[in-house]
Amino acid sequence: MKFREDIIVHRNVISAGLLTISLFALGCTPGDLSAKQKTEMIARLQSARQQDEQNAADLATDPADAVDSLHQAYKADRAIRKLEHGTKVDQDEFADATEIPPASFSPQQKASLIRQLEKIKADDALVVPPIAGESFRQRIYDQHAELVAGVINDLEIGDDVPWSRIQQALTSPQVR
């Protein structure tokens, strides 16, 4: 059952990604969207919201994952309301709102995720902050390295890791 749900989630993410690329590669804003495009975007967002709400309501869902799912459902709902009111929903916001945290990872997916996190950790270690503000910038990278190491450790020992924490670890810090 979990495998089927994962396939559905990945199919929805791929479909949403293709819709996102097709609409936003052209620089579409809600005013530029045809009624059909707007309806398709809202349908994708509603599907994501529904899946997130179902994941949160599932008694087998870890409480931390349920909170992540509720947060994702809120993002989808907010994007729907923005589109319905003619407000711009940018590409990143749409992609984020239609992302559905996976219910679980296969051993291959977990190994791939750990490799990806190890690469991010290595890349963070290579960053040389500028002289001005060096300690502040270095502290940000050190904190991110600790987060990544913690997520890797938790995944390796089989702990449940909230999707939001994985996403934070996968995102390199933006230091200016």
N, CA, C and O of each residue as an XYZ file, in Angstrom:
704
protein
N       0.821     -1.187      0.000
C       0.000      0.000      0.000
C       0.870      1.258      0.000
O       0.608      2.201     -0.746
N       1.918      1.263      0.853
C       2.808      2.423      0.918
C       3.480      2.662     -0.428
O       3.627      3.807     -0.855
N       3.896      1.568     -1.107
C       4.564      1.699     -2.394
C       3.638      2.371     -3.402
O       4.067      3.244     -4.157
N       2.369      1.966     -3.415
C       1.382      2.553     -4.329
C       1.214      4.043     -4.028
O       1.161      4.864     -4.943
N       1.128      4.391     -2.725
C       0.984      5.796     -2.338
C       2.198      6.602     -2.775
O       2.057      7.734     -3.238
N       3.404      6.022     -2.630
C       4.614      6.719     -3.045
C       4.606      6.976     -4.547
O       5.014      8.044     -5.005
N       4.137      5.983     -5.316
C       4.062      6.163     -6.768
C       3.086      7.279     -7.108
O       3.370      8.115     -7.966
N       1.929      7.297     -6.436
C       0.947      8.361     -6.684
C       1.539      9.722     -6.339
O       1.370     10.684     -7.089
N       2.225      9.805     -5.215
C       2.842     11.067     -4.804
C       3.854     11.519     -5.845
O       3.847     12.679     -6.257
N       4.725     10.609     -6.273
C       5.746     10.979     -7.251
C       5.113     11.368     -8.581
O       5.581     12.298     -9.238
N       4.051     10.668     -8.988
C       3.367     11.016    -10.229
C       2.759     12.411    -10.124
O       2.828     13.186    -11.078
N       2.163     12.741     -8.976
C       1.592     14.074     -8.790
C       2.672     15.146     -8.809
O       2.480     16.220     -9.378
N       3.817     14.847     -8.180
C       4.916     15.812     -8.165
C       5.442     16.040     -9.585
O       5.702     17.178     -9.976
N       5.598     14.962    -10.353
C       6.076     15.088    -11.732
C       5.071     15.873    -12.564
O       5.461     16.764    -13.319
N       3.784     15.558    -12.440
C       2.751     16.275    -13.198
C       2.737     17.752    -12.834
O       2.644     18.617    -13.705
N       2.830     18.029    -11.549
C       2.843     19.420    -11.111
C       4.088     20.129    -11.636
O       4.033     21.295    -12.026
N       5.205     19.416    -11.640
C       6.444     20.010    -12.154
C       6.340     20.347    -13.629
O       6.777     21.413    -14.061
N       5.758     19.435    -14.405
C       5.591     19.697    -15.837
C       4.656     20.868    -16.068
O       4.910     21.705    -16.935
N       3.569     20.936    -15.298
C       2.653     22.066    -15.425
C       3.355     23.359    -15.041
O       3.189     24.386    -15.698
N       4.140     23.300    -13.974
C       4.881     24.475    -13.530
C       5.828     24.960    -14.614
O       5.869     26.151    -14.924
N       6.579     24.052    -15.182
C       7.539     24.425    -16.222
C       6.819     25.030    -17.414
O       7.239     26.061    -17.941
N       5.742     24.399    -17.838
C       5.038     24.897    -19.023
C       4.436     26.270    -18.795
O       4.433     27.098    -19.707
N       3.926     26.531    -17.601
C       3.292     27.822    -17.341
C       4.299     28.917    -17.021
O       4.196     30.039    -17.517
N       5.264     28.579    -16.192
C       6.166     29.612    -15.721
C       7.385     29.819    -16.606
O       8.057     30.844    -16.495
N       7.683     28.868    -17.483
C       8.760     29.092    -18.447
C       8.368     30.241    -19.363
O       9.221     30.942    -19.907
N       7.086     30.416    -19.518
C       6.588     31.514    -20.333
C       6.413     32.787    -19.506
O       6.010     33.819    -20.043
N       6.706     32.729    -18.221
C       6.585     33.892    -17.361
C       5.147     34.247    -17.045
O       4.820     35.424    -16.892
N       4.281     33.250    -16.946
C       2.865     33.495    -16.723
C       2.603     33.996    -15.310
O       3.204     33.522    -14.346
N       1.722     34.934    -15.206
C       1.192     35.385    -13.933
C      -0.296     35.100    -13.991
O      -0.807     34.785    -15.066
N      -1.020     35.199    -12.867
C      -2.444     34.888    -12.910
C      -3.201     35.675    -13.974
O      -4.150     35.162    -14.567
N      -2.788     36.919    -14.222
C      -3.443     37.706    -15.254
C      -3.184     37.161    -16.645
O      -3.997     37.348    -17.551
N      -2.041     36.478    -16.823
C      -1.670     35.904    -18.119
C      -2.272     34.520    -18.335
O      -2.323     34.035    -19.465
N      -2.724     33.887    -17.267
C      -3.219     32.525    -17.365
C      -4.588     32.487    -18.032
O      -5.447     33.333    -17.787
N      -4.763     31.490    -18.874
C      -6.097     31.266    -19.419
C      -6.927     30.633    -18.310
O      -6.390     30.162    -17.308
N      -8.224     30.629    -18.500
C      -9.108     30.017    -17.507
C      -8.765     28.533    -17.342
O      -8.820     27.998    -16.235
N      -8.412     27.876    -18.450
C      -8.073     26.456    -18.400
C      -6.787     26.229    -17.602
O      -6.723     25.317    -16.777
N      -5.764     27.056    -17.844
C      -4.497     26.914    -17.126
C      -4.698     27.151    -15.629
O      -4.168     26.418    -14.793
N      -5.466     28.179    -15.312
C      -5.732     28.500    -13.910
C      -6.479     27.340    -13.244
O      -6.170     26.968    -12.112
N      -7.456     26.773    -13.945
C      -8.215     25.639    -13.432
C      -7.308     24.434    -13.215
O      -7.440     23.732    -12.213
N      -6.383     24.189    -14.153
C      -5.441     23.070    -14.011
C      -4.525     23.265    -12.806
O      -4.268     22.325    -12.053
N      -4.036     24.489    -12.630
C      -3.163     24.760    -11.483
C      -3.921     24.549    -10.177
O      -3.407     23.930     -9.246
N      -5.141     25.064    -10.115
C      -5.945     24.916     -8.897
C      -6.240     23.443     -8.644
O      -6.214     22.999     -7.496
N      -6.520     22.677     -9.700
C      -6.783     21.242     -9.536
C      -5.554     20.527     -8.964
O      -5.688     19.669     -8.092
N      -4.368     20.874     -9.446
C      -3.130     20.257     -8.930
C      -2.940     20.610     -7.455
O      -2.570     19.767     -6.637
N      -3.201     21.868     -7.142
C      -3.060     22.310     -5.752
C      -4.085     21.623     -4.853
O      -3.757     21.233     -3.732
N      -5.312     21.469     -5.328
C      -6.337     20.795     -4.540
C      -5.980     19.331     -4.314
O      -6.202     18.791     -3.230
N      -5.428     18.692     -5.340
C      -5.000     17.299     -5.220
C      -3.893     17.168     -4.178
O      -3.918     16.259     -3.347
N      -2.927     18.074     -4.226
C      -1.829     18.048     -3.250
C      -2.366     18.294     -1.845
O      -1.981     17.610     -0.897
N      -3.259     19.278     -1.716
C      -3.829     19.586     -0.395
C      -4.575     18.373      0.157
O      -4.432     18.036      1.332
N      -5.369     17.719     -0.688
C      -6.131     16.555     -0.260
C      -5.197     15.422      0.192
O      -5.440     14.788      1.218
N      -4.141     15.174     -0.568
C      -3.191     14.123     -0.199
C      -2.498     14.461      1.117
O      -2.307     13.591      1.966
N      -2.120     15.731      1.283
C      -1.486     16.160      2.533
C      -2.429     15.974      3.720
O      -2.016     15.508      4.781
N      -3.692     16.339      3.535
C      -4.673     16.198      4.615
C      -4.896     14.724      4.958
O      -5.038     14.371      6.129
N      -4.927     13.867      3.938
C      -5.079     12.431      4.185
C      -3.874     11.877      4.941
O      -4.028     11.076      5.864
N      -2.678     12.304      4.548
C      -1.468     11.853      5.245
C      -1.498     12.286      6.707
O      -1.139     11.514      7.595
N      -1.929     13.523      6.954
C      -1.975     14.039      8.326
C      -3.006     13.282      9.163
O      -2.792     13.057     10.355
N      -4.117     12.892      8.551
C      -5.188     12.205      9.283
C      -4.914     10.722      9.509
O      -5.559     10.093     10.348
N      -3.967     10.164      8.772
C      -3.644      8.741      8.893
C      -3.033      8.476     10.267
O      -2.025      9.082     10.631
N      -3.639      7.585     11.016
C      -3.161      7.283     12.371
C      -1.770      6.665     12.377
O      -1.077      6.708     13.394
N      -1.358      6.093     11.256
C      -0.029      5.487     11.174
C       1.062      6.531     10.926
O       2.250      6.220     11.011
N       0.666      7.754     10.625
C       1.635      8.820     10.341
C       2.275      9.306     11.628
O       1.590      9.576     12.614
N       3.585      9.414     11.606
C       4.341      9.955     12.727
C       3.846     11.379     13.008
O       3.561     12.110     12.060
N       3.734     11.799     14.268
C       3.233     13.146     14.578
C       4.019     14.276     13.889
O       3.425     15.257     13.441
N       5.335     14.141     13.806
C       6.136     15.177     13.140
C       5.806     15.233     11.650
O       5.729     16.315     11.068
N       5.612     14.067     11.035
C       5.245     14.022      9.618
C       3.842     14.576      9.407
O       3.570     15.209      8.387
N       2.952     14.341     10.364
C       1.588     14.876     10.264
C       1.619     16.403     10.279
O       0.878     17.049      9.538
N       2.465     16.972     11.112
C       2.597     18.432     11.160
C       3.130     18.945      9.822
O       2.639     19.948      9.304
N       4.130     18.263      9.259
C       4.655     18.653      7.944
C       3.557     18.598      6.891
O       3.451     19.494      6.053
N       2.743     17.552      6.930
C       1.668     17.407      5.950
C       0.636     18.520      6.102
O       0.146     19.055      5.107
N       0.309     18.865      7.330
C      -0.641     19.966      7.553
C      -0.069     21.291      7.054
O      -0.787     22.112      6.484
N       1.217     21.486      7.271
C       1.863     22.712      6.795
C       1.834     22.767      5.266
O       1.572     23.819      4.683
N       2.102     21.637      4.625
C       2.043     21.586      3.155
C       0.622     21.826      2.662
O       0.424     22.502      1.653
N      -0.375     21.277      3.366
C      -1.775     21.490      2.984
C      -2.111     22.975      3.069
O      -2.824     23.506      2.217
N      -1.596     23.644      4.099
C      -1.821     25.089      4.238
C      -1.205     25.850      3.059
O      -1.825     26.769      2.523
N       0.002     25.475      2.659
C       0.648     26.147      1.531
C      -0.176     25.984      0.256
O      -0.329     26.932     -0.514
N      -0.704     24.784      0.036
C      -1.530     24.542     -1.151
C      -2.811     25.360     -1.077
O      -3.231     25.952     -2.071
N      -3.428     25.395      0.092
C      -4.662     26.164      0.261
C      -4.425     27.655      0.015
O      -5.237     28.324     -0.625
N      -3.324     28.156      0.521
C      -2.994     29.577      0.331
C      -2.766     29.887     -1.150
O      -3.231     30.914     -1.644
N      -2.063     29.019     -1.852
C      -1.824     29.227     -3.283
C      -3.143     29.191     -4.059
O      -3.335     29.967     -4.995
N      -4.045     28.297     -3.673
C      -5.359     28.231     -4.322
C      -6.092     29.562     -4.144
O      -6.617     30.130     -5.102
N      -6.118     30.047     -2.904
C      -6.818     31.318     -2.640
C      -6.189     32.475     -3.412
O      -6.897     33.353     -3.905
N      -4.867     32.478     -3.517
C      -4.196     33.541     -4.263
C      -4.599     33.495     -5.740
O      -4.898     34.530     -6.337
N      -4.606     32.305     -6.321
C      -4.989     32.171     -7.727
C      -6.444     32.575     -7.941
O      -6.768     33.246     -8.921
N      -7.312     32.169     -7.031
C      -8.732     32.501     -7.154
C      -8.987     34.001     -7.069
O      -9.972     34.508     -7.606
N      -8.091     34.699     -6.391
C      -8.241     36.149     -6.254
C      -7.360     36.936     -7.210
O      -7.253     38.158     -7.101
N      -6.724     36.232     -8.152
C      -5.939     36.910     -9.180
C      -4.577     37.388     -8.730
O      -3.969     38.234     -9.386
N      -4.084     36.859     -7.615
C      -2.764     37.226     -7.111
C      -1.731     36.275     -7.695
O      -2.003     35.094     -7.909
N      -0.553     36.802     -7.946
C       0.521     36.007     -8.544
C       0.990     34.906     -7.595
O       1.165     35.129     -6.397
N       1.187     33.724     -8.153
C       1.799     32.602     -7.456
C       3.038     32.256     -8.271
O       2.937     31.733     -9.381
N       4.218     32.554     -7.707
C       5.431     32.325     -8.496
C       5.772     30.834     -8.562
O       5.192     30.013     -7.852
N       6.717     30.515     -9.423
C       7.096     29.131     -9.701
C       7.515     28.385     -8.445
O       7.075     27.258     -8.217
N       8.359     29.002     -7.627
C       8.834     28.334     -6.416
C       7.696     28.062     -5.439
O       7.633     26.995     -4.829
N       6.802     29.030     -5.298
C       5.675     28.868     -4.384
C       4.750     27.735     -4.859
O       4.282     26.928     -4.056
N       4.496     27.689     -6.178
C       3.642     26.637     -6.728
C       4.288     25.267     -6.528
O       3.629     24.321     -6.098
N       5.580     25.167     -6.840
C       6.284     23.894     -6.688
C       6.289     23.457     -5.227
O       6.089     22.279     -4.933
N       6.517     24.394     -4.315
C       6.541     24.080     -2.893
C       5.157     23.643     -2.411
O       5.038     22.700     -1.628
N       4.122     24.325     -2.875
C       2.756     24.028     -2.434
C       2.264     22.681     -2.955
O       1.428     22.042     -2.315
N       2.768     22.242     -4.102
C       2.320     20.972     -4.661
C       3.213     19.794     -4.246
O       2.938     18.648     -4.600
N       4.258     20.078     -3.512
C       5.137     19.008     -3.040
C       4.452     18.252     -1.905
O       3.918     18.855     -0.974
N       4.475     16.953     -1.996
C       3.846     16.103     -0.982
C       4.954     15.311     -0.296
O       5.643     14.521     -0.942
N       5.132     15.519      1.014
C       6.174     14.758      1.709
C       5.929     13.258      1.562
O       4.804     12.793      1.740
N       6.972     12.503      1.239
C       6.789     11.062      1.091
C       6.440     10.408      2.426
O       6.937     10.808      3.479
N       5.587      9.408      2.363
C       5.192      8.695      3.582
C       6.354      7.871      4.129
O       6.480      7.683      5.339
N       7.197      7.386      3.227
C       8.360      6.600      3.641
C       9.364      6.567      2.496
O       9.072      6.963      1.368
N      10.563      6.078      2.827
C      11.620      5.941      1.826
C      11.976      4.474      1.684
O      12.026      3.737      2.669
N      12.222      4.055      0.452
C      12.738      2.706      0.243
C      14.211      2.731      0.663
O      14.794      3.808      0.785
N      14.817      1.571      0.884
C      16.246      1.558      1.228
C      17.102      2.260      0.159
O      18.085      2.923      0.489
N      16.726      2.112     -1.119
C      17.473      2.776     -2.191
C      17.295      4.296     -2.131
O      18.254      5.044     -2.324
N      16.072      4.748     -1.865
C      15.821      6.185     -1.756
C      16.570      6.770     -0.565
O      17.128      7.864     -0.648
N      16.576      6.030      0.547
C      17.281      6.502      1.741
C      18.777      6.602      1.459
O      19.412      7.583      1.846
N      19.345      5.605      0.794
C      20.777      5.622      0.469
C      21.092      6.783     -0.464
O      22.113      7.452     -0.306
N      20.229      7.018     -1.422
C      20.427      8.132     -2.349
C      20.348      9.471     -1.617
O      21.141     10.375     -1.879
N      19.401      9.591     -0.711
C      19.251     10.819      0.074
C      20.481     11.052      0.950
O      20.954     12.182      1.066
N      20.991     10.005      1.556
C      22.197     10.136      2.390
C      23.385     10.565      1.539
O      24.172     11.411      1.964
N      23.528      9.988      0.329
C      24.623     10.412     -0.569
C      24.486     11.889     -0.928
O      25.471     12.628     -0.937
N      23.273     12.306     -1.219
C      23.022     13.706     -1.567
C      23.367     14.623     -0.386
O      23.965     15.683     -0.574
N      22.993     14.215      0.819
C      23.305     15.013      2.007
C      24.807     15.037      2.280
O      25.342     16.067      2.690
N      25.487     13.922      2.059
C      26.946     13.881      2.234
C      27.630     14.854      1.272
O      28.597     15.522      1.638
N      27.115     14.929      0.026
C      27.683     15.860     -0.953
C      27.458     17.300     -0.511
O      28.359     18.131     -0.624
N      26.275     17.599     -0.015
C      25.980     18.955      0.467
C      26.899     19.297      1.630
O      27.419     20.410      1.712
N      27.095     18.346      2.519
C      27.985     18.556      3.667
C      29.407     18.855      3.192
O      30.065     19.753      3.718
N      29.874     18.109      2.206
C      31.215     18.337      1.657
C      31.296     19.692      0.954
O      32.292     20.402      1.084
N      30.244     20.050      0.206
C      30.224     21.349     -0.477
C      30.233     22.502      0.519
O      30.912     23.506      0.306
N      29.474     22.356      1.614
C      29.453     23.396      2.653
C      30.839     23.586      3.262
O      31.234     24.705      3.589
N      31.572     22.485      3.411
C      32.912     22.562      4.009
C      33.890     23.301      3.096
O      34.894     23.834      3.568
N      33.606     23.336      1.801
C      34.483     24.002      0.845
C      34.264     25.514      0.759
O      35.100     26.237      0.217
N      33.150     25.981      1.289
C      32.831     27.409      1.200
C      33.800     28.202      2.053
O      33.994     27.928      3.237
N      34.398     29.186      1.419
C      35.308     30.084      2.135
C      34.601     31.436      2.237
O      34.452     32.142      1.239
N      34.170     31.788      3.442
C      33.466     33.059      3.583
C      34.404     34.244      3.394
O      35.601     34.136      3.659
N      33.874     35.366      2.942
C      34.712     36.560      2.799
C      35.226     37.025      4.161
O      34.693     36.654      5.206
N      36.267     37.841      4.119
C      36.902     38.320      5.351
C      35.916     39.086      6.229
O      35.818     38.819      7.427
N      35.181     40.042      5.641
C      34.238     40.837      6.418
C      33.068     39.956      6.835
O      32.428     39.337      5.985
N      32.785     39.893      8.117
C      31.677     39.097      8.616
C      31.947     37.615      8.595
O      31.019     36.806      8.588
N      33.218     37.255      8.587
C      33.593     35.849      8.447
C      33.020     34.969      9.546
O      32.515     33.883      9.260
N      33.085     35.408     10.787
C      32.617     34.547     11.876
C      31.110     34.311     11.791
O      30.642     33.206     12.066
N      30.350     35.334     11.414
C      28.901     35.192     11.276
C      28.575     34.199     10.162
O      27.769     33.286     10.340
N      29.207     34.394      9.031
C      28.948     33.514      7.888
C      29.390     32.086      8.172
O      28.702     31.127      7.823
N      30.539     31.960      8.804
C      31.037     30.629      9.128
C      30.096     29.929     10.097
O      29.872     28.724      9.982
N      29.548     30.667     11.043
C      28.614     30.096     12.009
C      27.377     29.527     11.297
O      26.875     28.466     11.669
N      26.898     30.235     10.282
C      25.731     29.755      9.523
C      26.053     28.430      8.838
O      25.253     27.494      8.874
N      27.227     28.357      8.215
C      27.622     27.108      7.550
C      27.880     25.994      8.567
O      27.567     24.833      8.303
N      28.435     26.331      9.707
C      28.658     25.333     10.755
C      27.330     24.778     11.268
O      27.198     23.573     11.484
N      26.341     25.664     11.465
C      25.020     25.224     11.919
C      24.363     24.324     10.870
O      23.728     23.325     11.209
N      24.520     24.686      9.600
C      23.948     23.858      8.541
C      24.646     22.502      8.494
O      23.994     21.476      8.301
N      25.962     22.491      8.669
C      26.714     21.230      8.677
C      26.243     20.339      9.826
O      26.130     19.125      9.660
N      25.968     20.932     10.986
C      25.449     20.162     12.126
C      24.069     19.587     11.804
O      23.781     18.436     12.134
N      23.217     20.390     11.160
C      21.888     19.921     10.770
C      21.997     18.746      9.809
O      21.337     17.723      9.989
N      22.841     18.900      8.780
C      23.015     17.842      7.781
C      23.545     16.574      8.453
O      23.048     15.477      8.196
N      24.540     16.725      9.302
C      25.105     15.552      9.992
C      24.049     14.871     10.862
O      23.991     13.643     10.923
N      23.221     15.660     11.529
C      22.159     15.100     12.363
C      21.123     14.342     11.546
O      20.672     13.270     11.951
N      20.748     14.891     10.402
C      19.773     14.219      9.535
C      20.369     12.916      8.997
O      19.704     11.880      8.983
N      21.625     12.979      8.557
C      22.291     11.764      8.061
C      22.301     10.699      9.154
O      21.949      9.546      8.906
N      22.701     11.082     10.351
C      22.758     10.134     11.471
C      21.380      9.539     11.749
O      21.248      8.324     11.902
N      20.366     10.378     11.815
C      19.014      9.896     12.097
C      18.525      8.936     11.016
O      17.882      7.932     11.319
N      18.830      9.243      9.758
C      18.433      8.351      8.662
C      19.170      7.018      8.756
O      18.586      5.956      8.541
N      20.450      7.088      9.078
C      21.258      5.862      9.147
C      20.807      4.931     10.270
O      20.834      3.710     10.109
N      20.396      5.491     11.397
C      19.979      4.632     12.518
C      18.495      4.269     12.450
O      17.994      3.523     13.291
N      17.790      4.807     11.436
C      16.395      4.425     11.235
C      15.376      5.274     11.959
O      14.208      4.893     12.038
N      15.785      6.423     12.492
C      14.823      7.326     13.133
C      13.925      7.975     12.080
O      14.307      8.132     10.920
N      12.721      8.345     12.519
C      11.850      9.126     11.651
C      12.402     10.544     11.600
O      12.706     11.144     12.631
N      12.528     11.069     10.390
C      13.038     12.424     10.206
C      11.941     13.222      9.509
O      11.521     12.865      8.408
N      11.473     14.303     10.143
C      10.428     15.106      9.505
C      10.877     15.635      8.140
O      12.035     16.008      7.955
N       9.959     15.660      7.212
C      10.235     16.131      5.853
C      10.789     17.557      5.869
O      11.697     17.877      5.101
N      10.254     18.406      6.729
C      10.725     19.799      6.771
C      12.204     19.856      7.171
O      12.949     20.698      6.670
N      12.622     18.980      8.056
C      14.036     18.939      8.476
C      14.920     18.444      7.337
O      16.026     18.949      7.146
N      14.439     17.461      6.582
C      15.186     16.972      5.419
C      15.324     18.090      4.400
O      16.399     18.290      3.833
N      14.241     18.818      4.165
C      14.287     19.914      3.202
C      15.264     21.012      3.638
O      15.976     21.578      2.808
N      15.296     21.307      4.927
C      16.260     22.290      5.436
C      17.687     21.811      5.194
O      18.553     22.593      4.800
N      17.924     20.547      5.426
C      19.268     20.005      5.239
C      19.665     19.998      3.765
O      20.835     20.197      3.438
N      18.704     19.771      2.880
C      18.991     19.738      1.441
C      19.202     21.120      0.847
O      19.722     21.243     -0.261
N      18.810     22.149      1.561
C      18.927     23.524      1.071
C      20.172     24.168      1.653
O      20.286     24.328      2.868
N      21.098     24.535      0.792
C      22.312     25.201      1.254
C      21.965     26.573      1.821
O      21.068     27.247      1.313
N      22.663     26.983      2.857
C      22.373     28.286      3.447
C      22.643     29.420      2.460
O      23.601     29.378      1.689
N      21.798     30.410      2.499
C      21.957     31.593      1.662
C      22.613     32.693      2.492
O      21.945     33.378      3.267
N      23.891     32.853      2.330
C      24.651     33.850      3.077
C      25.084     34.934      2.125
O      25.671     34.661      1.078
N      24.795     36.157      2.488
C      25.175     37.281      1.610
C      26.191     38.146      2.261
O      26.627     39.136      1.674
